[in-house]
């Protein structure tokens, strides 16, 4: 009888309302704090609600993938098929950008970026985000602090992701292209001797050398652009949802939530794609491939001589 009642059309119509009630922030009148709120301290270091969200969903994600895939089989199970299909499509996209030579090396980092950012972006839409928390005494009155906050709405998280992305880019470029290719890509003459006169080619060399310093500033600015782009979009979405809850808490936030689902996918894809392009621009560069081919050819001749 109870199961029949929850399947009735009336209850089905009430489901979005109940979801909105469960996700409505308890402190909507105060707006969204630009920074994460500390919940407790461990060894003198504050643990924020964004950190708790990161740990919680990371554990859930690891357990869910392990459960879906299980022990890989020659004849895959349904869960293994779904995971392998999604990973295979993303791998094909990455291979087109970075090339087949290093795709297996960079793909684990890139797929980790995409999944982590996607789950963190969507975490603020789940029931309990903004409603489950703790009460703390703040100057004589009780103040509510949410236990869960989307990690990407904290600038510390997005900056940490960007630093990992930058360090990964630097490692793969130096490891698989080489310092010479990197310097040539930044300061080298971009003109082709086949397309321009030799005098013009050498005249352009000092200009491209000076432009290389601007290129270095552009590379370093990725630390700001990647982190603030992701933070701004996620925090902006949280602020918009908060404003919609204040206006009409049971109807108006629905289209915004649907939009945030799409924005979450887009932002995870943009961050991952930009990191992929940065790596591929040099590692899949003609110079990088040529240098690698010469190195491989030299090794083969040396082995043949022995």
C-alpha positions in Angstrom: 0.0 0.0 0.0 2.8 2.4 0.9 4.7 1.6 -2.3 1.6 2.3 -4.3 1.1 5.6 -2.6 4.6 6.8 -3.3 4.2 6.0 -7.0 1.0 8.0 -7.3 1.0 11.1 -9.6 0.5 13.5 -6.6 3.6 12.2 -4.9 5.5 12.3 -8.1 4.6 16.0 -8.5 5.7 16.7 -5.0 9.1 15.1 -5.5 10.8 18.2 -7.0 9.3 20.3 -4.1 10.7 17.9 -1.5 14.1 17.9 -3.3 14.2 21.7 -3.3 13.2 21.8 0.4 16.1 19.4 1.2 18.6 21.4 -0.8 17.5 24.9 0.3 20.3 26.5 2.2 19.6 27.1 5.9 21.3 30.5 5.9 20.0 31.8 2.6 19.4 35.3 4.0 23.1 35.7 4.6 24.1 34.8 1.1 27.0 32.6 0.0 30.3 33.1 1.8 33.1 33.6 -0.8 35.4 31.4 1.3 34.9 28.0 2.8 34.0 27.9 6.5 36.1 26.0 9.0 34.4 23.2 10.9 37.1 22.0 13.3 40.8 22.0 13.7 43.3 19.1 13.4 46.7 19.8 14.9 46.0 23.5 14.8 45.1 23.4 11.1 41.5 24.3 10.1 39.4 21.8 8.3 36.8 23.5 6.1 33.5 22.3 4.7 35.0 22.3 1.2 37.7 19.9 2.4 35.1 17.6 4.0 33.1 17.6 0.8 36.3 16.7 -1.1 37.2 13.8 1.2 33.6 12.5 1.4 32.9 12.4 -2.4 36.4 11.1 -3.2 35.8 8.1 -1.0 32.3 7.6 -2.5 33.7 7.9 -6.0 36.5 5.3 -5.4 34.1 2.8 -3.9 31.5 3.4 -6.6 34.0 2.7 -9.4 35.4 -0.3 -7.7 31.8 -1.6 -7.2 30.8 -0.9 -10.8 33.9 -2.4 -12.4 34.7 -5.1 -9.8 37.5 -7.4 -11.0 38.0 -6.7 -14.7 36.8 -9.7 -16.8 37.5 -10.8 -20.4 33.7 -10.7 -20.9 32.9 -7.4 -19.2 30.0 -6.9 -16.8 27.4 -4.2 -17.4 29.2 -1.8 -15.0 32.6 -2.5 -16.5 31.1 -1.9 -20.0 29.8 1.5 -19.0 33.0 2.6 -17.4 35.2 1.3 -20.3 33.0 3.0 -22.9 33.1 6.4 -21.2 36.9 6.1 -20.6 37.5 4.9 -24.1 35.7 7.9 -25.6 37.5 10.4 -23.5 40.8 8.7 -24.3 40.2 8.9 -28.0 39.6 12.7 -27.7 42.8 13.1 -25.7 44.8 11.1 -28.2 43.7 13.4 -31.0 45.2 16.4 -29.1 48.4 15.0 -27.4 49.2 12.3 -30.0 49.4 8.5 -29.6 53.0 8.6 -28.2 52.1 10.0 -24.8 48.4 9.5 -24.5 48.8 6.6 -22.1 51.1 8.7 -19.9 48.9 11.8 -19.6 45.4 10.2 -19.7 45.3 9.2 -16.0 45.9 12.7 -14.9 43.4 14.2 -17.3 40.5 11.7 -16.6 41.1 12.4 -12.9 40.7 16.1 -13.4 37.4 15.6 -15.3 35.8 13.2 -12.9 36.9 15.1 -9.8 35.8 18.5 -11.0 32.5 17.1 -12.4 31.6 15.5 -9.1 32.6 18.6 -7.1 30.5 20.8 -9.4 27.4 18.7 -8.9 27.9 18.1 -5.2 26.2 21.4 -4.3 22.9 20.2 -6.0 22.5 17.2 -3.8 20.1 17.1 -0.9 21.9 18.0 2.3 24.3 20.5 0.7 23.6 23.7 2.7 21.1 22.1 5.1 23.3 19.6 7.0 25.8 21.3 9.3 26.7 22.3 12.8 25.8 25.1 15.2 28.6 27.0 16.7 28.6 29.8 19.4 29.6 33.0 17.7 29.8 36.0 20.0 26.9 34.9 22.2 24.6 33.6 19.5 24.4 30.3 17.6 25.6 30.3 14.1 24.9 27.6 11.5 27.8 26.3 9.4 27.0 24.0 6.5 29.0 20.8 6.6 29.1 20.4 2.8 30.2 23.0 0.3 31.1 22.4 -3.4 34.9 22.2 -3.3 35.2 24.2 -6.5 33.4 27.1 -4.9 36.5 27.5 -2.7 39.4 29.3 -4.5 41.9 27.2 -2.5 40.7 24.1 -4.3 40.7 25.5 -7.8 44.1 27.0 -7.2 45.4 23.6 -6.0 44.0 22.0 -9.1 45.6 24.6 -11.3 49.0 24.1 -9.7 48.8 20.3 -10.2 47.8 21.0 -13.9 50.8 23.3 -14.3 53.2 20.9 -12.7 51.9 18.1 -14.9 52.3 20.2 -18.0 55.9 21.1 -17.1 56.7 17.5 -16.3 55.3 16.0 -19.5 56.9 18.7 -21.6 60.3 18.3 -20.2 60.0 14.5 -20.1 58.7 13.8 -23.6 59.6 16.9 -25.6 62.7 18.2 -23.9 64.0 21.5 -22.6 65.3 22.4 -26.1 61.9 22.0 -27.7 60.4 24.1 -25.0 62.9 26.9 -25.4 62.5 26.8 -29.2 58.7 26.9 -28.9 58.9 30.0 -26.6 61.8 32.0 -28.1 62.3 30.4 -31.5 61.6 31.9 -34.9 58.1 30.8 -35.9 58.6 31.8 -39.6 59.5 29.2 -42.1 62.6 29.6 -44.3 60.6 28.1 -47.2 57.9 30.7 -47.0 59.9 33.9 -46.4 63.1 35.4 -47.7 66.2 34.4 -45.7 66.9 38.1 -44.8 63.4 38.5 -43.5 63.7 35.3 -41.6 66.8 36.5 -39.7 65.2 39.9 -39.2 62.2 38.3 -37.5 64.4 36.3 -35.1 64.9 39.1 -32.5 61.3 40.0 -32.6 60.2 36.5 -31.8 62.8 36.3 -29.1 61.3 39.4 -27.4 57.8 37.9 -27.9 59.0 34.9 -26.0 59.0 36.9 -22.7 55.4 37.8 -23.3 54.8 34.0 -23.9 56.3 33.3 -20.5 53.9 35.7 -18.9 51.1 34.1 -20.8 52.1 30.6 -19.5 52.3 31.8 -15.9 49.0 33.6 -16.2 47.4 30.1 -16.6 47.6 29.7 -12.9 45.2 32.6 -12.5 43.0 32.0 -15.5 42.3 28.4 -14.9 41.7 28.8 -11.2 39.5 31.9 -11.3 37.5 30.6 -14.3 36.5 27.5 -12.5 36.0 29.2 -9.1 34.0 32.1 -10.6 31.6 29.8 -12.5 30.9 27.5 -9.6 30.7 30.2 -7.0 28.5 32.3 -9.3 26.1 29.3 -9.7 25.9 28.9 -5.9 25.2 32.6 -5.5 22.5 32.5 -8.2 20.8 29.5 -6.6 20.9 31.3 -3.2 19.2 34.3 -4.7 16.5 32.1 -6.4 15.8 30.4 -3.1 15.2 33.8 -1.5 12.8 34.9 -4.2 10.8 31.6 -4.5 12.2 28.6 -2.8 10.1 25.9 -4.4 9.8 26.7 -8.1 12.2 29.3 -9.4 15.5 27.3 -8.5 14.5 24.3 -10.7 15.6 25.8 -14.1 18.7 27.1 -12.4 19.5 23.7 -11.1 19.1 22.2 -14.6 21.5 24.9 -15.9 24.0 24.1 -13.2 24.0 20.5 -14.2 25.1 21.6 -17.7 27.6 24.2 -16.4 29.2 21.5 -14.2 29.9 19.3 -17.2 31.1 22.2 -19.3 33.5 23.5 -16.7 35.0 20.1 -16.0 35.4 19.6 -19.7 36.9 23.0 -20.3 39.5 22.6 -17.5 40.5 19.2 -18.7 40.6 20.2 -22.4 42.7 23.3 -21.7 45.2 21.2 -19.8 45.2 18.7 -22.6 45.8 21.4 -25.2 48.6 23.0 -23.2 50.4 19.6 -23.1 49.7 18.8 -26.8 50.8 22.1 -28.1 54.4 21.2 -27.3 54.5 17.4 -26.8 52.6 16.8 -30.1 54.4 19.7 -31.8 56.3 18.9 -35.0 59.6 19.8 -33.3 58.9 17.5 -30.3 57.9 14.5 -32.5 60.9 15.2 -34.8 63.3 15.3 -31.8 61.8 12.1 -30.4 62.1 10.3 -33.8 65.7 11.4 -34.1 66.4 10.1 -30.6 64.7 6.8 -31.3 66.5 6.5 -34.6 69.8 7.1 -32.9 69.1 4.5 -30.3 68.2 1.9 -33.0 71.4 2.6 -34.9 73.4 2.2 -31.8 71.7 -1.1 -30.9 72.4 -2.3 -34.5 76.0 -1.4 -34.2 76.3 -3.4 -31.0 
